[in-house]
């Protein structure tokens, strides 16, 4: 994650990039526009259906 954020900041200096590490998914914040990107980790069953307008892609 750190190398990707460093490269993003180098190529797009006008962006304000913040990385928060938490134990909770932030799909609600993504839905209301508080954040632009969420990287999540799931060790259990596949996630429930994403909210309308949210795209979930496995990495």
C-alpha positions in Angstrom: 0.0 0.0 0.0 2.7 2.5 0.9 4.5 2.3 -2.5 1.2 2.8 -4.3 0.3 5.9 -2.2 3.8 7.3 -2.7 3.6 6.9 -6.4 0.1 8.4 -6.5 1.2 11.4 -4.6 4.2 11.9 -6.9 2.2 11.7 -10.0 -0.8 13.8 -8.7 0.6 16.3 -6.1 -2.8 18.1 -5.9 -4.4 15.0 -4.3 -4.7 14.8 -0.5 -4.0 11.1 0.2 -4.8 9.7 3.7 -4.5 6.1 4.7 -6.4 4.9 7.7 -6.1 1.3 9.0 -9.1 0.2 10.9 -11.0 -3.0 11.8 -14.2 -1.8 10.2 -15.4 -1.6 6.6 -16.2 1.9 5.4 -18.7 1.3 2.6 -21.1 3.8 4.3 -18.5 6.6 4.0 -17.8 5.6 0.4 -21.5 5.7 -0.3 -22.0 9.2 1.1 -18.7 10.6 -0.4 -16.6 11.1 2.7 -13.9 8.9 1.1 -13.2 8.0 -2.5 -11.6 4.6 -2.2 -11.8 1.7 0.3 -9.4 -1.2 0.4 -10.8 -4.0 2.5 -9.9 -7.5 3.5 -12.2 -10.4 4.1 -11.2 -13.7 5.6 -14.7 -15.1 5.7 -17.5 -15.6 3.1 -17.7 -13.1 0.2 -19.1 -9.7 1.2 -22.8 -9.0 1.0 -24.0 -7.1 -2.1 -22.4 -3.7 -2.4 -24.6 -0.6 -2.1 -26.0 0.8 -5.4 -23.2 2.7 -7.2 -20.4 1.0 -5.4 -18.1 -1.4 -7.4 -16.3 -4.2 -5.5 -13.3 -5.8 -7.2 -11.2 -8.6 -5.7 -7.5 -7.8 -5.7 
